């Protein structure tokens, strides 16, 4: 878990998608302007941390699908601020 937290806080805001793999843990960072969304996947558990601004929803959905994640399969969405 500490690797996940460190990775989430170290992600810079810009545009694009980046991934990090550590054993069976995958972290996807979806970068949109000043609001990043982070998807943490381990096995069948999929947790999205911060979904970004409402205007980013269509782009985030597209990026999740391109990553092979059906948005309906998310285990939880954690909103950290807003």
N, CA and C of each residue as an Amber inpcrd file, in Angstrom:
protein
   246
   0.8240000  -1.2000000   0.0000000   0.0000000   0.0000000   0.0000000
   0.8610000   1.2540000   0.0000000   1.9710000   1.2550000   0.7240000
   2.7840000   2.4750000   0.7820000   3.3120000   2.8620000  -0.5920000
   3.5980000   1.8410000  -1.4680000   4.0380000   2.1490000  -2.8230000
   2.9450000   2.8560000  -3.5980000   1.7250000   2.4180000  -3.4060000
   0.5940000   3.0270000  -4.0970000   0.4340000   4.4740000  -3.6820000
   0.4670000   4.7240000  -2.3860000   0.3120000   6.0980000  -1.8870000
   1.4360000   6.9770000  -2.3890000   2.6600000   6.4880000  -2.3380000
   3.7990000   7.2750000  -2.8190000   3.6540000   7.5910000  -4.2940000
   3.2100000   6.6300000  -5.0660000   3.0380000   6.8440000  -6.4970000
   1.9560000   7.8680000  -6.7790000   0.8550000   7.7860000  -6.0530000
  -0.2400000   8.7180000  -6.2720000   0.2000000  10.1490000  -6.0180000
   0.9800000  10.3610000  -4.9730000   1.3930000  11.7190000  -4.6400000
   2.5340000  12.2240000  -5.5080000   3.2330000  11.3280000  -6.1750000
   4.3540000  11.7470000  -7.0000000   3.9580000  12.0360000  -8.4390000
   2.7330000  11.7490000  -8.8030000   2.2870000  11.9420000 -10.1840000
   2.1150000  13.4260000 -10.4830000   2.7510000  13.8640000 -11.5380000
   2.6370000  15.2710000 -11.9270000   1.3930000  15.4880000 -12.7650000
   0.8390000  16.6750000 -12.6800000  -0.3380000  17.0110000 -13.4830000
   0.1110000  17.4280000 -14.8740000  -0.4310000  16.8130000 -15.8620000
  -0.2180000  17.1590000 -17.2660000  -1.2850000  16.4220000 -18.0480000
  -0.9590000  15.8950000 -19.1940000  -1.9320000  15.1380000 -19.9840000
  -1.3440000  13.7780000 -20.3170000  -2.2100000  12.7960000 -20.4930000
  -1.7650000  11.4810000 -20.9130000  -2.0750000  10.4120000 -19.8940000
  -1.5950000   9.2180000 -20.1880000  -1.8240000   8.0610000 -19.3330000
  -0.4700000   7.4320000 -19.0310000  -0.2480000   7.1030000 -17.7580000
   0.9600000   6.3800000 -17.3990000   0.5670000   5.1890000 -16.5360000
   1.4210000   4.1690000 -16.5200000   1.1370000   2.9690000 -15.7330000
   2.3570000   2.5880000 -14.9180000   2.0890000   1.9050000 -13.8130000
   3.1360000   1.3920000 -12.9430000   2.7180000  -0.0090000 -12.5310000
   3.6410000  -0.9480000 -12.6130000   3.3570000  -2.3320000 -12.2600000
   4.3250000  -2.7700000 -11.1770000   3.7980000  -3.3760000 -10.1120000
   4.6310000  -3.9360000  -9.0500000   3.9840000  -5.2440000  -8.6120000
   4.5440000  -6.3590000  -9.0740000   3.9290000  -7.6570000  -8.7950000
   2.5360000  -7.7120000  -9.4050000   1.5360000  -8.0440000  -8.5770000
   0.1580000  -8.1260000  -9.0850000  -0.6030000  -6.8180000  -8.9080000
   0.0960000  -5.7480000  -8.5680000  -0.5140000  -4.4270000  -8.3750000
  -0.2230000  -3.5470000  -9.5940000  -1.2750000  -2.9870000 -10.1730000
  -1.1290000  -2.0570000 -11.3010000  -1.7370000  -0.7230000 -10.9140000
  -1.0490000   0.3530000 -11.2760000  -1.5770000   1.6960000 -11.0390000
  -1.5590000   2.4390000 -12.3630000  -2.7210000   2.9170000 -12.7430000
  -2.8710000   3.7230000 -13.9510000  -3.1140000   5.1550000 -13.5080000
  -2.4280000   6.0960000 -14.1200000  -2.6650000   7.5140000 -13.8540000
  -3.1630000   8.1500000 -15.1390000  -4.3560000   8.7360000 -15.0470000
  -4.9800000   9.4190000 -16.1800000  -4.8620000  10.9110000 -15.9010000
  -4.0610000  11.6030000 -16.7120000  -3.7290000  13.0000000 -16.4510000
  -4.5750000  13.9250000 -17.3120000  -5.2860000  14.8230000 -16.6460000
  -6.1490000  15.7990000 -17.3220000  -5.9550000  17.1500000 -16.6690000
  -5.3640000  18.0720000 -17.3630000  -5.1480000  19.4220000 -16.8340000
  -4.6030000  19.3370000 -15.4190000  -5.3400000  19.8830000 -14.4480000
  -4.8720000  19.9180000 -13.0670000  -5.5850000  18.8970000 -12.1900000
  -6.1660000  17.8900000 -12.7930000  -6.9230000  16.9010000 -12.0290000
  -6.6030000  15.5030000 -12.5390000  -5.7880000  14.7780000 -11.8040000
  -5.4520000  13.4110000 -12.1910000  -6.4370000  12.4300000 -11.5870000
  -6.6330000  11.3310000 -12.2660000  -7.4070000  10.2040000 -11.7500000
  -6.4460000   9.0180000 -11.7020000  -6.5390000   8.2200000 -10.6320000
  -5.6440000   7.0860000 -10.4540000  -6.4740000   5.8280000 -10.2770000
  -6.1560000   4.8130000 -11.0460000  -6.8300000   3.5320000 -10.9430000
  -5.8440000   2.5200000 -10.3800000  -6.2060000   1.9130000  -9.2530000
  -5.3700000   0.8920000  -8.6280000  -6.0740000  -0.4500000  -8.8230000
  -5.3610000  -1.4020000  -9.4170000  -5.9310000  -2.7180000  -9.7300000
  -5.0690000  -3.7980000  -9.0930000  -5.7250000  -4.6660000  -8.3610000
  -5.0740000  -5.8710000  -7.8170000  -6.1020000  -6.9850000  -7.8980000
  -5.8330000  -7.9590000  -8.7460000  -6.8010000  -9.0300000  -8.9590000
  -8.0780000  -8.4590000  -9.5550000  -9.2060000  -8.7860000  -8.9480000
 -10.4970000  -8.2890000  -9.4240000 -10.9080000  -6.9790000  -8.7470000
 -10.0440000  -6.4490000  -7.8710000 -10.3440000  -5.1920000  -7.1790000
  -9.8390000  -4.0280000  -8.0170000 -10.7340000  -3.0780000  -8.2760000
 -10.4180000  -1.8970000  -9.0910000 -10.9370000  -0.6620000  -8.3590000
 -10.0130000   0.1670000  -7.8770000 -10.3940000   1.3540000  -7.1210000
  -9.9040000   2.5830000  -7.8740000 -10.8110000   3.5040000  -8.1500000
 -10.4920000   4.7530000  -8.8210000 -10.3880000   5.8440000  -7.7610000
  -9.2350000   6.4970000  -7.6870000  -9.0130000   7.5900000  -6.7590000
  -9.1090000   8.9000000  -7.5290000 -10.0450000   9.7170000  -7.1380000
 -10.2900000  11.0170000  -7.7680000 -10.5960000  10.8560000  -9.2520000
 -11.7500000  11.2730000  -9.6380000 -12.2080000  11.0930000 -11.0130000
 -11.9730000  12.3290000 -11.8750000 -11.3980000  13.3770000 -11.3150000
 -11.1500000  14.5880000 -12.0840000 -12.3980000  15.4590000 -12.1630000
 -12.3490000  16.4300000 -13.0300000 -13.4790000  17.3360000 -13.2150000
 -14.5880000  16.6600000 -14.0140000 -15.7860000  17.1220000 -13.8290000
 -16.9350000  16.5500000 -14.5390000 -16.7250000  16.5820000 -16.0490000
 -16.1210000  17.6410000 -16.5380000 -15.9060000  17.7620000 -17.9870000
 -14.9450000  16.7030000 -18.5330000 -14.1870000  16.0460000 -17.6390000
 -13.2560000  15.0070000 -18.0710000 -13.8950000  13.6220000 -18.1310000
 -15.1410000  13.5040000 -17.7000000 -15.8000000  12.1960000 -17.6100000
 -15.7800000  11.4210000 -18.9380000 -16.1370000  12.0210000 -20.0640000
 -16.1160000  11.2520000 -21.3150000 -14.7060000  10.7560000 -21.6710000
 -13.7080000  11.5900000 -21.4480000 -12.3260000  11.1990000 -21.7450000
 -11.8670000  10.1010000 -20.8030000 -12.1780000  10.2330000 -19.5040000
 -11.7880000   9.2180000 -18.5350000 -12.4540000   7.8780000 -18.8480000
 -13.7150000   7.9110000 -19.2030000 -14.4020000   6.6680000 -19.5610000
 -13.7250000   6.0030000 -20.7560000 -13.3900000   6.7870000 -21.7560000
 -12.7100000   6.2680000 -22.9490000 -11.3530000   5.6690000 -22.5690000
 -10.6020000   6.3600000 -21.7250000  -9.2790000   5.8790000 -21.3220000
  -9.3780000   4.5930000 -20.4910000 -10.3700000   4.5240000 -19.6130000
 -10.5750000   3.2990000 -18.8440000 -10.8570000   2.1200000 -19.7770000
 -11.7340000   2.3390000 -20.7430000 -12.0660000   1.2650000 -21.6940000
 -10.8410000   0.8640000 -22.5180000 -10.0280000   1.8470000 -22.9320000
  -8.8140000   1.5420000 -23.6830000  -7.8190000   0.7500000 -22.8310000
  -7.8890000   0.9300000 -21.5110000  -7.0270000   0.1850000 -20.5860000
  -7.5980000  -1.2010000 -20.2830000  -8.7530000  -1.5040000 -20.8820000
  -9.3690000  -2.8050000 -20.6700000 -10.2430000  -2.8840000 -19.4300000
 -10.6330000  -1.7260000 -18.8950000 -11.4520000  -1.6600000 -17.6880000
 -12.8380000  -1.1440000 -18.0520000 -13.8570000  -1.9420000 -17.7700000
 -15.2360000  -1.4910000 -17.9180000 -15.5490000  -0.6170000 -16.7020000
 -15.9240000   0.6450000 -16.8850000 -16.2240000   1.5060000 -15.7420000
 -17.2370000   0.8970000 -14.7660000 -18.1290000   0.0430000 -15.2670000
 -19.1070000  -0.6090000 -14.3860000 -18.4580000  -1.6370000 -13.4640000
 -17.2260000  -2.0360000 -13.7660000 -16.5510000  -3.0490000 -12.9550000
 -15.7570000  -2.4530000 -11.7920000 -15.7680000  -1.1170000 -11.6530000
 -15.0330000  -0.4920000 -10.5610000 -15.5810000  -0.9500000  -9.2150000
 -14.6970000  -1.3140000  -8.3140000 -15.0720000  -1.7320000  -6.9680000
 -15.4820000  -0.5310000  -6.1320000 -14.7500000   0.5710000  -6.2910000
 -15.0190000   1.7940000  -5.5210000 -14.4410000   2.9900000  -6.2550000
 -15.0010000   4.1450000  -5.9630000 -14.4620000   5.4280000  -6.4080000
 -14.2490000   6.2520000  -5.1510000 -13.0100000   6.6670000  -4.9160000
 -12.6600000   7.4430000  -3.7320000 -12.4450000   8.8870000  -4.1670000
 -13.2120000   9.7940000  -3.5990000 -13.0810000  11.2210000  -3.8900000
 -12.2390000  11.8400000  -2.7630000 -11.0580000  12.3310000  -3.1230000
 -10.1460000  12.8620000  -2.1190000 -10.2930000  14.3380000  -1.8460000
 -10.9540000  15.0390000  -2.7280000 -11.1730000  16.4860000  -2.5530000
 -12.2320000  16.9280000  -3.5410000 -12.7000000  18.1310000  -3.3810000
 -13.6130000  18.6330000  -4.3740000 -14.8800000  19.1400000  -3.8400000
